[in-house]
Amino acid sequence: MRASVRTAMNQAYASRDPKRARRLLENLARKSQSAYPGGTVSLREELDETLTAMGLHLSEALVLSSTKVIENLFSRVREIARRDKRRQGGTMILRWTAAGVFEAERNFRKVAGYRALPRLAAVLHARDVAFDRAAPS
C-alpha cells in the first residue's frame, strides 16, 4: 500500500485546503484501518497537528514536514555530551550542549519557504493574543 498511501498523503498536503486535506486523510485512515491499525491510530492522533500550518493560510509554502533536523540536533548534543565523564557542573553541561549544537549546525540546510517564517510568527502571535482575550480571567 506504500504507493497509494504516499499518493493520498501527497494529495492531502498539496491541497492547501485544510477541510479537503482532513477528508483525504480520514479516508486514508478508514481504508487502512484493518491492515495497519497502529499507523491508522498515529495518523488520527496527529491529524489536527499536521493540519495546523495549513490552516494558517500562509502565502508561501513553508515546509515543516519532518522533525529530522530537531532529532539530528538532539542526537549530536547527546553524542557530544557523552564525552563529559566527570559532570563538572551546570556550566560544563551548557558548554557541551553548545558544542553539540555547533557540530549539528554544520549539517543544517535552509527550510523550504523560510521567507514565510516572519509571517508565521505574526500569525501565531495574533492567535495567542486572541486566545488570551478569549480566556476567562
VOGU-3710 file (C-alpha; in Angstrom, 3 decimals, decimal comma):
1> mrasvrtamn> 0,000/0,000/0,000  3,049/2,261/0,131  2,397/3,910/-3,245  -1,302/4,540/-2,593  -0,604/5,874/0,910  2,102/8,189/-0,430  -0,248/9,418/-3,162  -3,088/10,061/-0,713  -0,842/11,904/1,732  0,774/13,973/-1,012
11> qayasrdpkr> -2,647/14,945/-2,354  -3,827/15,904/1,121  -0,869/18,120/1,951  -0,649/19,630/-1,534  -4,301/20,683/-1,487  -3,696/23,786/0,714  -7,305/23,369/1,906  -7,473/22,028/5,487  -11,021/20,642/5,089  -10,159/18,728/1,930
21> arrllenlar> -6,881/17,521/3,439  -8,707/16,271/6,549  -11,255/14,434/4,383  -8,493/12,773/2,323  -6,524/11,749/5,424  -9,620/10,432/7,199  -10,458/8,378/4,084  -6,912/7,023/4,110  -7,241/6,107/7,780  -10,560/4,370/7,165
31> ksqsaypggt> -9,151/2,367/4,231  -6,016/1,277/6,061  -7,617/0,587/9,471  -7,764/-3,199/9,191  -4,359/-3,714/7,567  -2,401/-1,137/9,597  -4,206/-0,349/12,863  -1,100/1,133/14,535  -0,365/3,520/11,702  -4,006/4,481/11,490
41> vslreeldet> -4,086/5,341/15,201  -0,993/7,541/14,762  -2,496/9,267/11,743  -5,721/10,036/13,575  -3,975/11,152/16,777  -1,828/13,694/14,946  -4,356/14,830/12,356  -5,084/18,224/13,930  -1,404/18,957/14,495  -0,407/18,076/10,948
51> ltamglhlse> -3,044/20,394/9,511  -2,286/23,355/11,787  0,185/25,084/9,463  -2,166/24,594/6,522  -4,973/26,227/8,483  -2,843/29,353/8,990  -3,112/30,091/5,255  0,416/31,350/4,824  1,084/32,772/1,394  4,359/30,904/0,866
61> alvlsstkvi> 4,826/27,194/1,166  6,614/26,745/4,479  7,701/23,125/4,567  7,873/21,720/8,060  7,191/18,144/7,146  9,868/16,499/9,215  11,351/16,666/12,670  14,580/15,193/11,342  16,504/18,452/11,886  15,464/18,576/15,526
71> enlfsrvrei> 16,165/14,877/16,032  19,587/15,317/14,421  20,319/18,246/16,714  19,360/16,293/19,834  21,359/13,289/18,654  24,502/15,393/18,110  24,126/17,080/21,505  23,789/13,675/23,221  26,778/12,332/21,326  28,968/15,297/22,246
81> arrdkrrqgg> 27,726/15,372/25,867  28,704/11,708/26,352  32,321/12,839/26,211  31,895/14,564/29,588  32,569/11,746/32,047  33,024/13,803/35,222  29,997/16,143/35,113  31,767/19,197/36,430  28,612/21,229/36,967  25,979/23,171/35,088
91> tmilrwtaag> 28,429/25,374/33,209  30,147/22,362/31,651  26,792/20,885/30,666  25,949/24,131/28,870  29,328/24,092/27,117  28,863/20,502/25,923  25,355/21,345/24,749  26,624/24,376/22,831  29,384/22,250/21,289  26,753/19,737/20,136
101> vfeaernfrk> 24,599/22,476/18,629  27,555/23,960/16,747  28,508/20,493/15,499  24,958/19,795/14,277  24,740/23,251/12,683  27,227/22,189/10,022  24,572/19,925/8,512  21,674/22,404/8,668  20,045/23,453/5,412  17,553/26,191/4,653
111> vagyralprl> 13,964/25,339/5,423  11,881/25,420/2,259  9,775/28,558/2,409  11,917/30,119/5,153  10,881/33,580/3,975  7,422/32,831/5,407  8,783/32,463/8,957  8,164/36,126/9,921  4,588/35,803/8,624  4,189/32,559/10,608
121> aavlhardva> 5,433/34,302/13,762  2,975/37,169/13,223  0,017/34,821/12,649  0,879/32,755/15,725  1,263/35,898/17,835  -2,139/37,162/16,669  -3,687/33,803/17,588  -2,054/33,929/21,034  -3,444/37,419/21,640  -6,922/36,334/20,525
131> fdraaps> -6,712/33,221/22,718  -5,612/35,281/25,745  -8,528/37,691/25,237  -10,987/34,818/24,953  -9,699/33,034/28,060  -11,754/33,594/31,211  -9,991/35,784/33,802
//
